[in-house]
Amino acid sequence: MDSTQTDILISGGGVAGLAAAVAFGAAGFNVIVFDPAQPVTDAAQDGADLRTTAFLQPAQRFLDRAGLWDALAPEATALEIMRIVDAAKEPATQRDFVADDISDAPFGWNLPNWLLRRVMVDRIAAMPNVSLRTGTGFASMVARLDRALVRLSDGTQIAAKLVIGADGRNSAVRQANNIDVATTRYGQKAITFAVTHPEPHGGISTEVHRDGGPFTLVPLPDHEGQPCSSVVWMDTGPNIAALAALDDDAFTAAANHRSAGVNGPLTLVGKRSVWPIISQIADCITAPRTALVAEAAHVMPPIGAQGLNMSLADMASLLDLAVENRDTLGEPAMLAAYQKARHSDMRLRVTGIDALNRTSMAASPLIHDLRALGVKALHDAAPIRRRLMKMGLGVS
């Protein structure tokens, strides 16, 4: 069978896979990205990803490098302050982590996921060296010394110097390479939605902690003249299922009770969606002619905006190595360098977010007291606070 030839083949057409396709294409590589589904690029369409992503400073630089930021910037909402509110006891206590403490720029910028897909798909359509194939998935692969041969579900075969698995937590590329994962299940889910509120958010992203998981409000642009935020509400699976079953009025009342009054009375805008919460990390992130990125390599609860930002850090590292090794793209030395550069950081961050999530879930009053004292201690010691914020951003 004749094979289509390319430098890089990307399995997965979600935000991570599309971002990788644009970035590697912008660097001059020939790229094919494929996915069984057509990307949904309109919030009103069935299947639209209504979640939002906060892009921290390194991730914003990656998007700018890929030529995407100019199109995204007008729709981005700056995150100037990260606020933690502990409402387990009355009165609630709060601590603010302010971007000005460590940088002239905001911590990050919040954007809707469906919009990210639209901008990336439009960018790919304008790139002669990048091809997006939808309606076909991964079937199998064989790695040879000079290339990998990948067969797609429609029967076509593609020969690539490097295969990138960006195909999610159940990655077919990872499974085809017999890479195991360690998975932690918390019995949690998250429900995501948007709200308007009378009080301006002021560029403040707020995590409200009680038990069951955080209730996080992330700033969005105004909606019909009203201040607007995206919400991620984490709790036990049964509690989230019960919330999802409520009508809009009852759900809005429950959200207002849980929000501890942050930004004033909340009004539900649009649809709600539910997502399972797990932690997961691959035993390794490379195989012959193969690199794993994003949720194919690591999954974590949506705390501290680490998920997709870690994914873009994976891609930035892999892109740097690809540019440095154009003549040996996908060869063992390059892949070993990627494994060394990223896997230990993935493990560190997955472990850290796991610990934060378990603390947030805890119902024990003692744990609540220790959590509040810990946040206070970290915030009030300025050198520790600044170091913590830099670590969260992924900068030195």
VEXLUM-18709 format. One record per residue (C-alpha): y, x, z; residue in one letter. Coordinates in steps of 0.2 Angstrom, whole numbers, plus 2048, in hexadecimal, padded with zeros to 3 digits. Each point is the difference from the previous one (the first is absolute). Layout:
{y: Y, x: X, z: Z, res: a} .
...
END
This chain:
{y: 800, x: 800, z: 800, res: m} .
{y: 811, x: 806, z: 7FC, res: d} .
{y: 80C, x: 802, z: 80E, res: s} .
{y: 813, x: 7FE, z: 802, res: t} .
{y: 807, x: 810, z: 806, res: q} .
{y: 80D, x: 801, z: 80E, res: t} .
{y: 807, x: 80D, z: 80D, res: d} .
{y: 7FF, x: 7F3, z: 80F, res: i} .
{y: 7F7, x: 7F0, z: 802, res: l} .
{y: 805, x: 7F5, z: 80E, res: i} .
{y: 7F5, x: 7F2, z: 807, res: s} .
{y: 80B, x: 7F3, z: 808, res: g} .
{y: 80F, x: 7F7, z: 7FA, res: g} .
{y: 808, x: 7FB, z: 811, res: g} .
{y: 810, x: 808, z: 806, res: v} .
{y: 7F8, x: 810, z: 804, res: a} .
{y: 7F7, x: 802, z: 7EF, res: g} .
{y: 80F, x: 7FB, z: 7F6, res: l} .
{y: 80C, x: 80C, z: 80A, res: a} .
{y: 7F3, x: 80E, z: 7FC, res: a} .
{y: 800, x: 7FB, z: 7EE, res: a} .
{y: 812, x: 801, z: 7FE, res: v} .
{y: 802, x: 810, z: 80A, res: a} .
{y: 7F3, x: 80A, z: 7F7, res: f} .
{y: 806, x: 7F9, z: 7EF, res: g} .
{y: 812, x: 805, z: 805, res: a} .
{y: 7F9, x: 812, z: 803, res: a} .
{y: 7FA, x: 800, z: 7EE, res: g} .
{y: 7ED, x: 7FC, z: 802, res: f} .
{y: 7F7, x: 7F4, z: 7F5, res: n} .
{y: 7FB, x: 7F2, z: 80C, res: v} .
{y: 7F5, x: 7F0, z: 7FF, res: i} .
{y: 800, x: 7F4, z: 80F, res: v} .
{y: 7F4, x: 7F1, z: 800, res: f} .
{y: 7FD, x: 7F1, z: 80B, res: d} .
{y: 7F5, x: 7F0, z: 7FF, res: p} .
{y: 810, x: 7F5, z: 804, res: a} .
{y: 810, x: 7FE, z: 7F7, res: q} .
{y: 80F, x: 806, z: 80C, res: p} .
{y: 809, x: 7F1, z: 807, res: v} .
{y: 812, x: 804, z: 7FE, res: t} .
{y: 809, x: 7EF, z: 805, res: d} .
{y: 801, x: 7FA, z: 812, res: a} .
{y: 7FC, x: 7EE, z: 7FA, res: a} .
{y: 7F0, x: 804, z: 7F7, res: q} .
{y: 7EF, x: 7FD, z: 808, res: d} .
{y: 7F9, x: 810, z: 808, res: g} .
{y: 811, x: 808, z: 802, res: a} .
{y: 800, x: 80D, z: 80E, res: d} .
{y: 80E, x: 7F9, z: 80B, res: l} .
{y: 800, x: 80F, z: 80C, res: r} .
{y: 80D, x: 80D, z: 800, res: t} .
{y: 800, x: 812, z: 802, res: t} .
{y: 80C, x: 80C, z: 809, res: a} .
{y: 802, x: 810, z: 7F6, res: f} .
{y: 804, x: 80E, z: 80C, res: l} .
{y: 80B, x: 80F, z: 7FA, res: q} .
{y: 7F2, x: 80A, z: 7F8, res: p} .
{y: 7F9, x: 7F1, z: 7F7, res: a} .
{y: 811, x: 7FC, z: 7F9, res: q} .
{y: 801, x: 812, z: 7F9, res: r} .
{y: 7EF, x: 7FE, z: 7F8, res: f} .
{y: 806, x: 7EF, z: 7F8, res: l} .
{y: 810, x: 809, z: 7FA, res: d} .
{y: 7F6, x: 80E, z: 7F9, res: r} .
{y: 7F5, x: 7F4, z: 7F6, res: a} .
{y: 810, x: 7F8, z: 7F9, res: g} .
{y: 7FD, x: 7EF, z: 809, res: l} .
{y: 80E, x: 801, z: 80D, res: w} .
{y: 80F, x: 7FB, z: 7F5, res: d} .
{y: 7F7, x: 7EF, z: 7FC, res: a} .
{y: 7FB, x: 7FD, z: 812, res: l} .
{y: 810, x: 805, z: 809, res: a} .
{y: 80A, x: 7F1, z: 7FD, res: p} .
{y: 7F2, x: 7F5, z: 808, res: e} .
{y: 7FD, x: 80C, z: 80F, res: a} .
{y: 806, x: 7FC, z: 812, res: t} .
{y: 804, x: 810, z: 80A, res: a} .
{y: 7F7, x: 802, z: 811, res: l} .
{y: 80D, x: 808, z: 80B, res: e} .
{y: 7F8, x: 7FC, z: 811, res: i} .
{y: 7EE, x: 7FE, z: 806, res: m} .
{y: 800, x: 7F5, z: 810, res: r} .
{y: 7F1, x: 7FE, z: 80C, res: i} .
{y: 801, x: 7F0, z: 80B, res: v} .
{y: 7F4, x: 7FE, z: 80E, res: d} .
{y: 7FF, x: 7ED, z: 804, res: a} .
{y: 7F0, x: 801, z: 80B, res: a} .
{y: 80B, x: 7FD, z: 80F, res: k} .
{y: 811, x: 7F7, z: 803, res: e} .
{y: 80D, x: 807, z: 7FD, res: p} .
{y: 7FB, x: 808, z: 7F0, res: a} .
{y: 804, x: 813, z: 7FE, res: t} .
{y: 805, x: 809, z: 7F0, res: q} .
{y: 803, x: 811, z: 7FA, res: r} .
{y: 808, x: 805, z: 7EF, res: d} .
{y: 7FB, x: 80F, z: 7F5, res: f} .
{y: 80F, x: 803, z: 7F5, res: v} .
{y: 800, x: 809, z: 7F0, res: a} .
{y: 810, x: 809, z: 803, res: d} .
{y: 7F7, x: 80A, z: 80E, res: d} .
{y: 7F7, x: 80A, z: 7F3, res: i} .
{y: 807, x: 7FD, z: 7EE, res: s} .
{y: 80F, x: 7FA, z: 7F6, res: d} .
{y: 7F5, x: 7F4, z: 7F7, res: a} .
{y: 7F7, x: 7F0, z: 806, res: p} .
{y: 7EE, x: 802, z: 807, res: f} .
{y: 7FB, x: 7F6, z: 7F0, res: g} .
{y: 802, x: 7F2, z: 7F4, res: w} .
{y: 7F6, x: 7EF, z: 800, res: n} .
{y: 7FA, x: 7F9, z: 7F0, res: l} .
{y: 7F5, x: 7F1, z: 7FB, res: p} .
{y: 7EF, x: 805, z: 7F9, res: n} .
{y: 800, x: 7F4, z: 7F2, res: w} .
{y: 811, x: 808, z: 7FA, res: l} .
{y: 7F9, x: 811, z: 801, res: l} .
{y: 7F2, x: 7FB, z: 7F4, res: r} .
{y: 80D, x: 7F9, z: 7F4, res: r} .
{y: 80A, x: 80F, z: 800, res: v} .
{y: 7F1, x: 80C, z: 7FE, res: m} .
{y: 7F8, x: 7F5, z: 7F2, res: v} .
{y: 810, x: 800, z: 7F6, res: d} .
{y: 802, x: 813, z: 802, res: r} .
{y: 7EE, x: 803, z: 7FA, res: i} .
{y: 803, x: 7F5, z: 7F1, res: a} .
{y: 80E, x: 80C, z: 7FB, res: a} .
{y: 7F6, x: 810, z: 802, res: m} .
{y: 7F6, x: 805, z: 7F1, res: p} .
{y: 7F5, x: 80B, z: 80A, res: n} .
{y: 7FA, x: 7F3, z: 80C, res: v} .
{y: 7F5, x: 7F1, z: 7FD, res: s} .
{y: 7FC, x: 7F1, z: 80B, res: l} .
{y: 7F0, x: 7F8, z: 7FD, res: r} .
{y: 7FD, x: 7EF, z: 809, res: t} .
{y: 7F1, x: 7F5, z: 800, res: g} .
{y: 7F3, x: 80E, z: 802, res: t} .
{y: 7FA, x: 809, z: 80F, res: g} .
{y: 7F6, x: 810, z: 805, res: f} .
{y: 7ED, x: 800, z: 7FB, res: a} .
{y: 7FA, x: 812, z: 802, res: s} .
{y: 804, x: 812, z: 7FE, res: m} .
{y: 7F8, x: 811, z: 7FD, res: v} .
{y: 809, x: 810, z: 804, res: a} .
{y: 7FE, x: 80F, z: 7F5, res: r} .
{y: 807, x: 811, z: 801, res: l} .
{y: 80F, x: 7FD, z: 7F5, res: d} .
{y: 803, x: 7ED, z: 802, res: r} .
{y: 7FA, x: 7F0, z: 807, res: a} .
{y: 7F8, x: 7F2, z: 7F5, res: l} .
{y: 805, x: 7EF, z: 807, res: v} .
{y: 7F8, x: 7F0, z: 7FA, res: r} .
{y: 80A, x: 7F0, z: 802, res: l} .
{y: 7FA, x: 7EF, z: 803, res: s} .
{y: 804, x: 7FB, z: 7EE, res: d} .
{y: 7F4, x: 80E, z: 7F9, res: g} .
{y: 80E, x: 80C, z: 7FB, res: t} .
{y: 7FF, x: 812, z: 805, res: q} .
{y: 80E, x: 80C, z: 805, res: i} .
{y: 7FF, x: 813, z: 802, res: a} .
{y: 80D, x: 806, z: 80D, res: a} .
{y: 803, x: 811, z: 808, res: k} .
{y: 805, x: 7F7, z: 810, res: l} .
{y: 7FA, x: 7EF, z: 807, res: v} .
{y: 80B, x: 7F9, z: 80D, res: i} .
{y: 7F9, x: 7F2, z: 80B, res: g} .
{y: 80E, x: 7F5, z: 805, res: a} .
{y: 7F5, x: 7F1, z: 801, res: d} .
{y: 801, x: 7FA, z: 811, res: g} .
{y: 7F6, x: 800, z: 810, res: r} .
{y: 7F0, x: 7FB, z: 7F7, res: n} .
{y: 803, x: 80D, z: 7F3, res: s} .
{y: 7F3, x: 800, z: 7F2, res: a} .
{y: 805, x: 812, z: 7FC, res: v} .
{y: 7FD, x: 806, z: 812, res: r} .
{y: 7EF, x: 7F7, z: 800, res: q} .
{y: 7FB, x: 807, z: 7EF, res: a} .
{y: 803, x: 811, z: 808, res: n} .
{y: 7F5, x: 7FC, z: 80F, res: n} .
{y: 80F, x: 803, z: 80C, res: i} .
{y: 7FE, x: 7F7, z: 811, res: d} .
{y: 80D, x: 7F9, z: 80B, res: v} .
{y: 803, x: 7FD, z: 812, res: a} .
{y: 806, x: 7EE, z: 803, res: t} .
{y: 808, x: 7F9, z: 810, res: t} .
{y: 801, x: 7ED, z: 801, res: r} .
{y: 80C, x: 7F8, z: 80D, res: y} .
{y: 7FC, x: 7EE, z: 7FE, res: g} .
{y: 812, x: 7FE, z: 7FA, res: q} .
{y: 809, x: 7F9, z: 7F1, res: k} .
{y: 812, x: 800, z: 7FB, res: a} .
{y: 80A, x: 7F1, z: 7F9, res: i} .
{y: 80F, x: 805, z: 7F5, res: t} .
{y: 80F, x: 7F5, z: 7FB, res: f} .
{y: 813, x: 801, z: 7FE, res: a} .
{y: 80D, x: 7F7, z: 80B, res: v} .
{y: 813, x: 7FD, z: 800, res: t} .
{y: 809, x: 801, z: 810, res: h} .
{y: 813, x: 7FE, z: 805, res: p} .
{y: 803, x: 811, z: 808, res: e} .
{y: 801, x: 80F, z: 7F3, res: p} .
{y: 7F2, x: 80C, z: 802, res: h} .
{y: 80C, x: 80F, z: 7FF, res: g} .
{y: 7F3, x: 80B, z: 7F7, res: g} .
{y: 7F5, x: 7FF, z: 810, res: i} .
{y: 7ED, x: 7FF, z: 7FF, res: s} .
{y: 7FA, x: 7F8, z: 810, res: t} .
{y: 7EE, x: 801, z: 807, res: e} .
{y: 7FE, x: 7F3, z: 80E, res: v} .
{y: 7F1, x: 804, z: 80B, res: h} .
{y: 7F7, x: 7F4, z: 80C, res: r} .
{y: 7ED, x: 800, z: 7FD, res: d} .
{y: 7F4, x: 7FD, z: 7F1, res: g} .
{y: 80B, x: 80B, z: 7F5, res: g} .
{y: 812, x: 803, z: 7FC, res: p} .
{y: 80C, x: 7F3, z: 7F7, res: f} .
{y: 80A, x: 80B, z: 7F5, res: t} .
{y: 810, x: 7FA, z: 7F7, res: l} .
{y: 806, x: 80B, z: 7F1, res: v} .
{y: 811, x: 7FE, z: 7F8, res: p} .
{y: 801, x: 7F8, z: 7EE, res: l} .
{y: 80F, x: 7FC, z: 7F5, res: p} .
{y: 808, x: 7EF, z: 804, res: d} .
{y: 7F7, x: 7F0, z: 7FA, res: h} .
{y: 80B, x: 7F2, z: 7FA, res: e} .
{y: 80F, x: 807, z: 80A, res: g} .
{y: 7F6, x: 802, z: 810, res: q} .
{y: 7FA, x: 810, z: 809, res: p} .
{y: 7ED, x: 803, z: 7FC, res: c} .
{y: 7F2, x: 80A, z: 807, res: s} .
{y: 7EE, x: 803, z: 7FB, res: s} .
{y: 7F4, x: 7FD, z: 80F, res: v} .
{y: 7EE, x: 808, z: 804, res: v} .
{y: 7F8, x: 7F7, z: 80E, res: w} .
{y: 7F0, x: 807, z: 807, res: m} .
{y: 7F4, x: 7F8, z: 80C, res: d} .
{y: 7EE, x: 7FC, z: 802, res: t} .
{y: 7F6, x: 7F9, z: 7F1, res: g} .
{y: 7FE, x: 7EE, z: 808, res: p} .
{y: 812, x: 7FF, z: 805, res: n} .
{y: 807, x: 805, z: 7EF, res: i} .
{y: 7F4, x: 7F4, z: 7F8, res: a} .
{y: 807, x: 7F2, z: 80B, res: a} .
{y: 812, x: 805, z: 7FC, res: l} .
{y: 7FC, x: 800, z: 7ED, res: a} .
{y: 7F9, x: 7EE, z: 802, res: a} .
{y: 810, x: 7FA, z: 807, res: l} .
{y: 80D, x: 7F6, z: 7F6, res: d} .
{y: 810, x: 808, z: 7FC, res: d} .
{y: 80A, x: 7F8, z: 80F, res: d} .
{y: 7F2, x: 804, z: 80D, res: a} .
{y: 7FE, x: 812, z: 7F9, res: f} .
{y: 813, x: 803, z: 801, res: t} .
{y: 801, x: 7FA, z: 812, res: a} .
{y: 7F1, x: 80C, z: 804, res: a} .
{y: 809, x: 80E, z: 7F7, res: a} .
{y: 810, x: 7FD, z: 80A, res: n} .
{y: 7F7, x: 800, z: 810, res: h} .
{y: 7F8, x: 811, z: 7FC, res: r} .
{y: 810, x: 808, z: 7F9, res: s} .
{y: 808, x: 801, z: 811, res: a} .
{y: 810, x: 7F9, z: 7F8, res: g} .
{y: 803, x: 810, z: 7F5, res: v} .
{y: 80D, x: 7FC, z: 7F3, res: n} .
{y: 802, x: 7EE, z: 807, res: g} .
{y: 7F6, x: 7F0, z: 7FA, res: p} .
{y: 7F4, x: 805, z: 7F1, res: l} .
{y: 7FE, x: 7F4, z: 7F1, res: t} .
{y: 7F0, x: 803, z: 7F5, res: l} .
{y: 803, x: 804, z: 7EE, res: v} .
{y: 7F2, x: 7FF, z: 7F3, res: g} .
{y: 7EE, x: 803, z: 802, res: k} .
{y: 7F5, x: 808, z: 80E, res: r} .
{y: 7F2, x: 80C, z: 7FD, res: s} .
{y: 7F2, x: 807, z: 80B, res: v} .
{y: 7F9, x: 811, z: 800, res: w} .
{y: 7F2, x: 808, z: 80A, res: p} .
{y: 804, x: 80F, z: 80B, res: i} .
{y: 7F5, x: 80F, z: 801, res: i} .
{y: 801, x: 813, z: 801, res: s} .
{y: 7F5, x: 80A, z: 7F4, res: q} .
{y: 800, x: 812, z: 7FA, res: i} .
{y: 7F5, x: 808, z: 7F3, res: a} .
{y: 7F5, x: 80F, z: 806, res: d} .
{y: 807, x: 80A, z: 7F2, res: c} .
{y: 80D, x: 7FC, z: 7F2, res: i} .
{y: 7F9, x: 80A, z: 7F1, res: t} .
{y: 7F1, x: 801, z: 7F6, res: a} .
{y: 7FD, x: 809, z: 7EF, res: p} .
{y: 80F, x: 7FC, z: 7F5, res: r} .
{y: 805, x: 7F2, z: 80C, res: t} .
{y: 80E, x: 7FE, z: 80D, res: a} .
{y: 802, x: 7F1, z: 80C, res: l} .
{y: 811, x: 7FA, z: 804, res: v} .
{y: 807, x: 7F1, z: 80A, res: a} .
{y: 7F4, x: 7F3, z: 807, res: e} .
{y: 7F2, x: 808, z: 7F7, res: a} .
{y: 803, x: 80E, z: 80C, res: a} .
{y: 807, x: 7F8, z: 810, res: h} .
{y: 805, x: 7EF, z: 807, res: v} .
{y: 809, x: 7FC, z: 810, res: m} .
{y: 809, x: 7F2, z: 808, res: p} .
{y: 812, x: 7FC, z: 7FA, res: p} .
{y: 809, x: 809, z: 80E, res: i} .
{y: 80E, x: 80D, z: 7FE, res: g} .
{y: 800, x: 7FD, z: 7ED, res: a} .
{y: 7F3, x: 80E, z: 7FE, res: q} .
{y: 7F4, x: 7F8, z: 7F3, res: g} .
{y: 808, x: 801, z: 7EF, res: l} .
{y: 80B, x: 80E, z: 805, res: n} .
{y: 7F0, x: 80A, z: 804, res: m} .
{y: 7F9, x: 7FB, z: 7EF, res: s} .
{y: 810, x: 807, z: 7F7, res: l} .
{y: 7FE, x: 810, z: 80A, res: a} .
{y: 7EE, x: 801, z: 7F9, res: d} .
{y: 807, x: 7FE, z: 7EF, res: m} .
{y: 80F, x: 80C, z: 802, res: a} .
{y: 7F3, x: 80E, z: 806, res: s} .
{y: 7F4, x: 7FC, z: 7F2, res: l} .
{y: 80E, x: 800, z: 7F3, res: l} .
{y: 807, x: 811, z: 806, res: d} .
{y: 7EF, x: 808, z: 7FF, res: l} .
{y: 7FD, x: 7F8, z: 7EF, res: a} .
{y: 811, x: 807, z: 7F9, res: v} .
{y: 7FC, x: 811, z: 808, res: e} .
{y: 7EE, x: 800, z: 7F8, res: n} .
{y: 803, x: 7F7, z: 7EF, res: r} .
{y: 7F4, x: 80C, z: 7F7, res: d} .
{y: 7F2, x: 7FD, z: 80E, res: t} .
{y: 804, x: 7EE, z: 804, res: l} .
{y: 7F2, x: 7F8, z: 80A, res: g} .
{y: 7F6, x: 810, z: 802, res: e} .
{y: 7F9, x: 804, z: 811, res: p} .
{y: 80D, x: 80C, z: 807, res: a} .
{y: 80E, x: 7F3, z: 7FD, res: m} .
{y: 7F6, x: 7F2, z: 808, res: l} .
{y: 7FC, x: 80B, z: 80F, res: a} .
{y: 812, x: 803, z: 802, res: a} .
{y: 803, x: 7ED, z: 800, res: y} .
{y: 7F3, x: 7FE, z: 80D, res: q} .
{y: 807, x: 80D, z: 80B, res: k} .
{y: 812, x: 7FA, z: 7FE, res: a} .
{y: 7FD, x: 7ED, z: 804, res: r} .
{y: 7F0, x: 7FC, z: 809, res: h} .
{y: 805, x: 807, z: 811, res: s} .
{y: 811, x: 7F7, z: 800, res: d} .
{y: 7F7, x: 7F0, z: 7FB, res: m} .
{y: 7F4, x: 801, z: 80F, res: r} .
{y: 80F, x: 804, z: 80C, res: l} .
{y: 80A, x: 7F1, z: 7FA, res: r} .
{y: 7F1, x: 7F4, z: 800, res: v} .
{y: 7FB, x: 805, z: 811, res: t} .
{y: 812, x: 7FE, z: 806, res: g} .
{y: 803, x: 7EF, z: 7F9, res: i} .
{y: 7EF, x: 7FB, z: 807, res: d} .
{y: 806, x: 804, z: 811, res: a} .
{y: 810, x: 7F7, z: 7FE, res: l} .
{y: 7F7, x: 7F1, z: 7FA, res: n} .
{y: 7F4, x: 7FF, z: 80E, res: r} .
{y: 80E, x: 802, z: 80D, res: t} .
{y: 80A, x: 7F2, z: 7F7, res: s} .
{y: 7F0, x: 7F5, z: 800, res: m} .
{y: 7FD, x: 802, z: 813, res: a} .
{y: 802, x: 7F1, z: 80B, res: a} .
{y: 800, x: 80A, z: 810, res: s} .
{y: 810, x: 7FF, z: 80A, res: p} .
{y: 7FD, x: 813, z: 805, res: l} .
{y: 7FF, x: 805, z: 7EE, res: i} .
{y: 810, x: 7F6, z: 7FC, res: h} .
{y: 809, x: 809, z: 80E, res: d} .
{y: 7FA, x: 811, z: 7FA, res: l} .
{y: 805, x: 7FC, z: 7EE, res: r} .
{y: 811, x: 7FC, z: 806, res: a} .
{y: 802, x: 80F, z: 80A, res: l} .
{y: 7F9, x: 80B, z: 7F2, res: g} .
{y: 80D, x: 7F9, z: 7F3, res: v} .
{y: 80E, x: 803, z: 80D, res: k} .
{y: 7FA, x: 812, z: 803, res: a} .
{y: 7FF, x: 804, z: 7ED, res: l} .
{y: 810, x: 7F8, z: 7FC, res: h} .
{y: 80B, x: 807, z: 80F, res: d} .
{y: 7FA, x: 812, z: 7FD, res: a} .
{y: 80B, x: 804, z: 7F1, res: a} .
{y: 7F6, x: 810, z: 7FA, res: p} .
{y: 7F0, x: 7F6, z: 801, res: i} .
{y: 808, x: 7F1, z: 7F8, res: r} .
{y: 807, x: 80A, z: 7F1, res: r} .
{y: 7EF, x: 809, z: 7FE, res: r} .
{y: 7F7, x: 7EF, z: 800, res: l} .
{y: 80B, x: 7F8, z: 7F3, res: m} .
{y: 7FE, x: 80F, z: 7F5, res: k} .
{y: 7ED, x: 7FF, z: 801, res: m} .
{y: 801, x: 7EE, z: 7FC, res: g} .
{y: 809, x: 804, z: 7F1, res: l} .
{y: 7F4, x: 80D, z: 7FB, res: g} .
{y: 80E, x: 80E, z: 800, res: v} .
{y: 800, x: 810, z: 809, res: s} .
END
